[in-house]
């Protein structure tokens, strides 16, 4: 499954949430959150490649996740 990164997406992995703050061609700025509603957490900056490796096995949260699941079911 291909990963489509977009700004403000929230990903969950091992009890931590990762929210994409800013997305550019080669770099991702994100926050690590324990509670996605608070919006408080350290701001970090990595390359897209490093971020995709970090998200390996993560689950997309929110409206985007349900839209992606619906599109995959329609394709099958």
C-alpha angles and dihedrals in degrees: 000000000000118000116229110197120204134170116272094019114145119213126190123212128160093343094308125108122217118199120192107229100176130005126196135166096275105011141056127201112198145163126230109221135185091193115032092202095058095056090208120132144102116299113229136181126208140151118274090248092055091047093051089051089050091052095049105132093011124134123229112236131207135018095333091060094055091046091051092049091051091050091050092051091051091052093054 
